[in-house]
């Protein structure tokens, strides 16, 4: 009678192991689904950050170009101011000569 009892225990043990394996597979599938969703979400965030980064780089390039243009305009205005100063000094010199002469 010990043999049928041992077979029952072995069968019960096998059944328990199968149940545990089924539970483990279910848990792993759920974890896999969660990880897939998380990966998809991270892909979306990555794409959004990439797009945002490209926009920021474009804005920076535009700002750099505008800065260079403004620097050129400032330089041109300084040169023009120098010419105007020179001409005014020349005119003032001519006026002084009129008064002294």
C-alpha positions in Angstrom: 0.0 0.0 0.0 3.0 2.3 0.3 3.4 2.3 -3.5 0.0 3.9 -4.3 0.6 6.4 -1.6 4.0 7.3 -3.0 2.5 7.6 -6.5 -0.2 9.8 -5.1 2.4 12.0 -3.3 4.5 12.1 -6.5 1.4 13.0 -8.5 0.4 15.7 -6.0 4.0 17.0 -6.0 3.9 17.1 -9.8 0.5 18.8 -9.8 1.8 21.4 -7.3 4.9 22.0 -9.5 2.7 22.4 -12.6 0.5 24.9 -10.8 3.5 26.9 -9.7 4.9 26.8 -13.2 1.6 28.0 -14.6 1.5 30.8 -12.0 5.1 31.7 -12.9 4.3 31.8 -16.6 1.3 34.0 -15.9 3.4 36.4 -13.8 6.1 36.5 -16.4 3.6 37.2 -19.2 2.1 40.0 -17.1 5.6 41.4 -16.4 6.5 41.1 -20.1 3.3 43.0 -21.1 4.1 45.7 -18.5 7.7 46.0 -19.7 6.5 46.2 -23.4 4.1 49.1 -22.4 6.9 50.8 -20.5 9.3 50.4 -23.4 6.7 51.9 -25.8 6.2 54.8 -23.5 9.9 55.4 -23.3 10.2 55.2 -27.1 7.5 57.9 -27.2 9.3 60.1 -24.7 12.6 59.6 -26.5 11.0 60.6 -29.8 9.4 63.7 -28.2 12.8 64.7 -26.6 14.5 64.2 -29.9 12.0 66.4 -31.6 12.4 69.0 -28.9 16.1 68.8 -29.1 16.1 69.3 -32.9 13.8 72.4 -32.4 16.1 73.8 -29.8 19.1 73.3 -32.0 17.3 75.0 -34.9 16.4 78.0 -32.6 20.0 78.2 -31.4 21.2 78.3 -35.0 18.8 81.0 -35.8 19.8 83.0 -32.7 23.4 82.6 -33.7 22.7 83.9 -37.2 20.8 86.8 -35.8 23.6 87.6 -33.4 26.1 87.6 -36.2 23.8 89.9 -38.3 23.4 92.3 -35.3 27.1 92.3 -34.7 27.6 93.3 -38.3 25.0 96.0 -38.0 26.7 97.4 -34.9 30.1 97.4 -36.6 28.6 99.3 -39.6 26.9 101.8 -37.2 30.2 102.4 -35.4 32.0 103.0 -38.7 29.2 105.4 -39.8 29.5 107.2 -36.4 33.2 107.6 -36.9 32.7 109.0 -40.4 30.1 111.5 -39.1 32.4 112.5 -36.2 35.2 113.1 -38.6 33.0 115.2 -40.9 31.6 117.2 -38.0 35.1 117.9 -36.7 36.1 119.0 -40.2 33.1 121.3 -40.4 33.8 122.7 -37.0 37.4 123.3 -38.1 36.2 125.2 -41.1 33.8 127.3 -39.0 36.7 128.1 -36.6 38.8 129.3 -39.6 36.0 131.5 -40.7 35.9 133.2 -37.3 39.6 133.6 -37.1 40.2 134.6 -40.6 
